[in-house]
Amino acid sequence: MWCKQCDADERLHAVARLKQPFSPTRHQYRWKYTVLDYQPISNETATILLVDDDPGDQELTRRALRHESVNVDLRMVNDGEEAMEYLLRTGEYEDPERSPTPDLILLDLNMPKKNGREVLIDLQKNERLARIPVVVLTTSEQETDIVRSYDLGCNSYIQKPVDIDQFIESVQRLGTYWFRVVTLPRTRGSLVTSSPSQPASQT
């Protein structure tokens, strides 16, 4: 979620400008972030699941990952409940083509229906899902949230910068680290399903 310091009208206007093709003649919103000029390291596609209820943050993340050093398939859901439906392939996400297993989850904390902390708990209850790296990407700088998130199994905790340019740069560097520096488990193809005898998640 966006920090309350940001003016809502300014935020919506900025996101609207982001959706338009970039033109050097536009001066009111000149995006000055540095694009990390990498070529994809392979023909493989890395799937990222973004769990965030803020349309502005969704658009900024999509824009940042467009310039990533690997081919990124960004999937977006709006809350923790929808995230678990996606990961467990239930409801509207039963089709594996619509819900490929992500290589990385970007998770906001403060969301409706099911918050990020509850999602972390559910992930740890499922052996396959627990292997997927999770980066908490949130506006919260509360020490209790940071400690709690790591206790619940998150791999990194990043506070969303209020500045749009810094937000985009943070997401770019995050993607570069997870897909160029570290070695991830090959979660792709690991079919995650629930069964009546063994519920996949509990609340």
Stockholm file with secondary structure:
# STOCKHOLM 1.0

chainA/1-203         MWCKQCDADERLHAVARLKQPFSPTRHQYRWKYTVLDYQPISNETATILLVDDDPGDQELTRRALRHESVNVDLRMVNDGEEAMEYLLRTGEYEDPERSPTPDLILLDLNMPKKNGREVLIDLQKNERLARIPVVVLTTSEQETDIVRSYDLGCNSYIQKPVDIDQFIESVQRLGTYWFRVVTLPRTRGSLVTSSPSQPASQT
#=GR chainA/1-203 SS CCCTTSCHHHHHHHHHHHTSCCCTTCCSSCCCCCCCCCCCSSSCEEEEEEECSCHHHHHHHHHHHTTCSSEEEEEEESSHHHHHHHHHTCGGGCSTTTSCCCSEEEECSSCSSSCHHHHHHHHHTSTTGGGSCEEEEESCCCHHHHHHHHHTTCSEEEECCSSHHHHHHHHHHHHHIIIIISCCCCCTTCCCCCCSSSCSCCC
#=GC SS_cons         CCCTTSCHHHHHHHHHHHTSCCCTTCCSSCCCCCCCCCCCSSSCEEEEEEECSCHHHHHHHHHHHTTCSSEEEEEEESSHHHHHHHHHTCGGGCSTTTSCCCSEEEECSSCSSSCHHHHHHHHHTSTTGGGSCEEEEESCCCHHHHHHHHHTTCSEEEECCSSHHHHHHHHHHHHHIIIIISCCCCCTTCCCCCCSSSCSCCC
//
